[in-house]
Amino acid sequence: MGLVQREIERIGVPTIGVSIVRDYSVKVKPPRTVFLRWPFGHPLGEPYNIAQQRAVLAEAFRALCTIDKPGEIIDLPYRWRRERYDDKDISAILASCRSVRS
Amino acid sequence: MSWNRIKNQLISKIITRYPSLAKRFVDAYTPWESEDIPWTPFSKPLSECTVAVVTTAGVHHRDQQPFNMADKDGDPSYRVIDGTKPVADLMITHDYYDHHDADKDINIVFPIERLQELAHEGFIGKLADHHYGFMGHITGPHIPTLINKNGPEVARLIKQDGVDVVLLTPG
């Protein structure tokens, strides 16, 4: 995944990657990464858990807006299970990166 | 189906269910080690951005050629995904992770419906018309193909489409 991400960034389109294997991201060095310690095949979480999936997207976009050091990996705090996702928090994260910089 | 495919699918099921075992497989696979880090500053308001998704989860349309599972080095080719088609038209070909859950709800590897909602709510500008599906687990001679040919090719297509941001998701 990181290898393709690097080529897209190289051509001039900003990218953000969701990683579930931190070691690969460290070696492949994509420009921006959010990392989750979640099982393979579940980078956005569990089937039909819309709040969880939205939370990952919100965090990914926040990382896109805030990472200013190439290669940075943000470790997201979400546990695989028993995590509560509050839609107000998710919307606040999304709103915070709605119009950064101009 | 070949014994090798059955073996790979069985391993992928076990390491998805028991993540502690996954580390052994992760450690056994040596990823490409890069030197430089490409960088394009992100400066446009998200609410005006056209967003595309590139996934390495083996996602493709049902009428497209599935990824080649017979090659032990993987399949470095890609499929163009039409984001305007219903998700029921998508499927996954990938023996190296357990996509049982993603088969039920493809958004956990290819969050197209969640992004459509975010566009509708105005958090992002809009979704691109085209997205791209690769298969992960690429090794050996296919790595240079990905870096030198298919990766840059998809990058050019994305650029031509006027995409502002790309989200990448693994399998």
HADDOCK unambig.tbl for C-alpha pairs under 7 A between the chains (distance, minus, plus):
assign (segid A and resid 1 and name CA) (segid B and resid 56 and name CA) 5.75 0.50 0.50
assign (segid A and resid 1 and name CA) (segid B and resid 136 and name CA) 6.59 0.50 0.50
assign (segid A and resid 1 and name CA) (segid B and resid 168 and name CA) 6.93 0.50 0.50
assign (segid A and resid 1 and name CA) (segid B and resid 170 and name CA) 6.17 0.50 0.50
assign (segid A and resid 3 and name CA) (segid B and resid 147 and name CA) 6.37 0.50 0.50
assign (segid A and resid 4 and name CA) (segid B and resid 151 and name CA) 4.89 0.50 0.50
assign (segid A and resid 5 and name CA) (segid B and resid 168 and name CA) 6.88 0.50 0.50
assign (segid A and resid 6 and name CA) (segid B and resid 38 and name CA) 6.03 0.50 0.50
assign (segid A and resid 7 and name CA) (segid B and resid 151 and name CA) 5.80 0.50 0.50
assign (segid A and resid 7 and name CA) (segid B and resid 152 and name CA) 5.47 0.50 0.50
assign (segid A and resid 7 and name CA) (segid B and resid 155 and name CA) 6.17 0.50 0.50
assign (segid A and resid 8 and name CA) (segid B and resid 152 and name CA) 6.94 0.50 0.50
assign (segid A and resid 8 and name CA) (segid B and resid 155 and name CA) 4.50 0.50 0.50
assign (segid A and resid 9 and name CA) (segid B and resid 38 and name CA) 5.96 0.50 0.50
assign (segid A and resid 9 and name CA) (segid B and resid 39 and name CA) 5.94 0.50 0.50
assign (segid A and resid 9 and name CA) (segid B and resid 40 and name CA) 5.94 0.50 0.50
assign (segid A and resid 10 and name CA) (segid B and resid 38 and name CA) 5.14 0.50 0.50
assign (segid A and resid 10 and name CA) (segid B and resid 39 and name CA) 6.46 0.50 0.50
assign (segid A and resid 11 and name CA) (segid B and resid 155 and name CA) 6.47 0.50 0.50
assign (segid A and resid 12 and name CA) (segid B and resid 40 and name CA) 5.52 0.50 0.50
assign (segid A and resid 13 and name CA) (segid B and resid 40 and name CA) 6.35 0.50 0.50
assign (segid A and resid 13 and name CA) (segid B and resid 159 and name CA) 6.95 0.50 0.50
assign (segid A and resid 13 and name CA) (segid B and resid 164 and name CA) 6.00 0.50 0.50
assign (segid A and resid 13 and name CA) (segid B and resid 165 and name CA) 6.11 0.50 0.50
assign (segid A and resid 14 and name CA) (segid B and resid 40 and name CA) 5.33 0.50 0.50
assign (segid A and resid 14 and name CA) (segid B and resid 41 and name CA) 6.54 0.50 0.50
assign (segid A and resid 14 and name CA) (segid B and resid 42 and name CA) 5.80 0.50 0.50
assign (segid A and resid 14 and name CA) (segid B and resid 164 and name CA) 6.90 0.50 0.50
assign (segid A and resid 14 and name CA) (segid B and resid 165 and name CA) 5.33 0.50 0.50
assign (segid A and resid 14 and name CA) (segid B and resid 166 and name CA) 6.54 0.50 0.50
assign (segid A and resid 15 and name CA) (segid B and resid 165 and name CA) 5.74 0.50 0.50
assign (segid A and resid 15 and name CA) (segid B and resid 166 and name CA) 4.76 0.50 0.50
assign (segid A and resid 15 and name CA) (segid B and resid 167 and name CA) 5.94 0.50 0.50
assign (segid A and resid 16 and name CA) (segid B and resid 166 and name CA) 6.50 0.50 0.50
assign (segid A and resid 16 and name CA) (segid B and resid 167 and name CA) 5.17 0.50 0.50
assign (segid A and resid 16 and name CA) (segid B and resid 168 and name CA) 6.25 0.50 0.50
assign (segid A and resid 17 and name CA) (segid B and resid 167 and name CA) 5.82 0.50 0.50
assign (segid A and resid 17 and name CA) (segid B and resid 168 and name CA) 4.50 0.50 0.50
assign (segid A and resid 17 and name CA) (segid B and resid 169 and name CA) 6.14 0.50 0.50
assign (segid A and resid 18 and name CA) (segid B and resid 168 and name CA) 6.21 0.50 0.50
assign (segid A and resid 18 and name CA) (segid B and resid 169 and name CA) 5.38 0.50 0.50
assign (segid A and resid 19 and name CA) (segid B and resid 170 and name CA) 6.81 0.50 0.50
assign (segid A and resid 24 and name CA) (segid B and resid 31 and name CA) 6.10 0.50 0.50
assign (segid A and resid 27 and name CA) (segid B and resid 31 and name CA) 6.79 0.50 0.50
assign (segid A and resid 27 and name CA) (segid B and resid 32 and name CA) 6.79 0.50 0.50
assign (segid A and resid 27 and name CA) (segid B and resid 33 and name CA) 4.82 0.50 0.50
assign (segid A and resid 27 and name CA) (segid B and resid 34 and name CA) 6.35 0.50 0.50
assign (segid A and resid 28 and name CA) (segid B and resid 31 and name CA) 6.79 0.50 0.50
assign (segid A and resid 28 and name CA) (segid B and resid 32 and name CA) 5.80 0.50 0.50
assign (segid A and resid 28 and name CA) (segid B and resid 33 and name CA) 5.11 0.50 0.50
assign (segid A and resid 28 and name CA) (segid B and resid 34 and name CA) 5.19 0.50 0.50
assign (segid A and resid 29 and name CA) (segid B and resid 34 and name CA) 6.13 0.50 0.50
assign (segid A and resid 29 and name CA) (segid B and resid 37 and name CA) 6.16 0.50 0.50
assign (segid A and resid 30 and name CA) (segid B and resid 37 and name CA) 6.57 0.50 0.50
assign (segid A and resid 31 and name CA) (segid B and resid 37 and name CA) 5.97 0.50 0.50
assign (segid A and resid 31 and name CA) (segid B and resid 38 and name CA) 6.25 0.50 0.50
assign (segid A and resid 31 and name CA) (segid B and resid 39 and name CA) 6.13 0.50 0.50
assign (segid A and resid 39 and name CA) (segid B and resid 16 and name CA) 5.54 0.50 0.50
assign (segid A and resid 39 and name CA) (segid B and resid 19 and name CA) 6.20 0.50 0.50
assign (segid A and resid 40 and name CA) (segid B and resid 16 and name CA) 5.54 0.50 0.50
assign (segid A and resid 40 and name CA) (segid B and resid 97 and name CA) 6.20 0.50 0.50
assign (segid A and resid 40 and name CA) (segid B and resid 171 and name CA) 6.24 0.50 0.50
assign (segid A and resid 41 and name CA) (segid B and resid 97 and name CA) 6.03 0.50 0.50
assign (segid A and resid 41 and name CA) (segid B and resid 98 and name CA) 6.19 0.50 0.50
assign (segid A and resid 41 and name CA) (segid B and resid 99 and name CA) 5.83 0.50 0.50
assign (segid A and resid 41 and name CA) (segid B and resid 102 and name CA) 6.92 0.50 0.50
assign (segid A and resid 41 and name CA) (segid B and resid 109 and name CA) 6.63 0.50 0.50
assign (segid A and resid 41 and name CA) (segid B and resid 171 and name CA) 4.48 0.50 0.50
assign (segid A and resid 42 and name CA) (segid B and resid 108 and name CA) 5.57 0.50 0.50
assign (segid A and resid 42 and name CA) (segid B and resid 109 and name CA) 6.27 0.50 0.50
assign (segid A and resid 43 and name CA) (segid B and resid 108 and name CA) 6.19 0.50 0.50
assign (segid A and resid 43 and name CA) (segid B and resid 109 and name CA) 5.97 0.50 0.50
assign (segid A and resid 43 and name CA) (segid B and resid 169 and name CA) 6.79 0.50 0.50
assign (segid A and resid 43 and name CA) (segid B and resid 170 and name CA) 6.69 0.50 0.50
assign (segid A and resid 44 and name CA) (segid B and resid 108 and name CA) 4.46 0.50 0.50
assign (segid A and resid 44 and name CA) (segid B and resid 109 and name CA) 6.16 0.50 0.50
assign (segid A and resid 45 and name CA) (segid B and resid 108 and name CA) 5.63 0.50 0.50
assign (segid A and resid 46 and name CA) (segid B and resid 108 and name CA) 6.36 0.50 0.50
assign (segid A and resid 47 and name CA) (segid B and resid 101 and name CA) 6.08 0.50 0.50
assign (segid A and resid 47 and name CA) (segid B and resid 102 and name CA) 6.81 0.50 0.50
assign (segid A and resid 47 and name CA) (segid B and resid 104 and name CA) 6.60 0.50 0.50
assign (segid A and resid 47 and name CA) (segid B and resid 105 and name CA) 5.01 0.50 0.50
assign (segid A and resid 47 and name CA) (segid B and resid 108 and name CA) 6.23 0.50 0.50
assign (segid A and resid 48 and name CA) (segid B and resid 105 and name CA) 6.36 0.50 0.50
assign (segid A and resid 53 and name CA) (segid B and resid 108 and name CA) 6.91 0.50 0.50
assign (segid A and resid 54 and name CA) (segid B and resid 114 and name CA) 6.58 0.50 0.50
assign (segid A and resid 65 and name CA) (segid B and resid 42 and name CA) 6.73 0.50 0.50
assign (segid A and resid 70 and name CA) (segid B and resid 37 and name CA) 6.26 0.50 0.50
assign (segid A and resid 70 and name CA) (segid B and resid 39 and name CA) 6.25 0.50 0.50
assign (segid A and resid 71 and name CA) (segid B and resid 37 and name CA) 6.38 0.50 0.50
assign (segid A and resid 94 and name CA) (segid B and resid 123 and name CA) 6.51 0.50 0.50
assign (segid A and resid 95 and name CA) (segid B and resid 123 and name CA) 6.96 0.50 0.50
assign (segid A and resid 97 and name CA) (segid B and resid 46 and name CA) 6.77 0.50 0.50
assign (segid A and resid 98 and name CA) (segid B and resid 45 and name CA) 5.86 0.50 0.50
assign (segid A and resid 98 and name CA) (segid B and resid 46 and name CA) 5.05 0.50 0.50
assign (segid A and resid 98 and name CA) (segid B and resid 47 and name CA) 5.61 0.50 0.50
assign (segid A and resid 98 and name CA) (segid B and resid 123 and name CA) 6.16 0.50 0.50
assign (segid A and resid 99 and name CA) (segid B and resid 45 and name CA) 4.16 0.50 0.50
assign (segid A and resid 99 and name CA) (segid B and resid 46 and name CA) 6.01 0.50 0.50
assign (segid A and resid 99 and name CA) (segid B and resid 47 and name CA) 6.85 0.50 0.50
assign (segid A and resid 100 and name CA) (segid B and resid 45 and name CA) 5.90 0.50 0.50
assign (segid A and resid 101 and name CA) (segid B and resid 43 and name CA) 5.96 0.50 0.50
assign (segid A and resid 102 and name CA) (segid B and resid 43 and name CA) 6.15 0.50 0.50
assign (segid A and resid 102 and name CA) (segid B and resid 44 and name CA) 6.26 0.50 0.50
assign (segid A and resid 102 and name CA) (segid B and resid 45 and name CA) 6.80 0.50 0.50
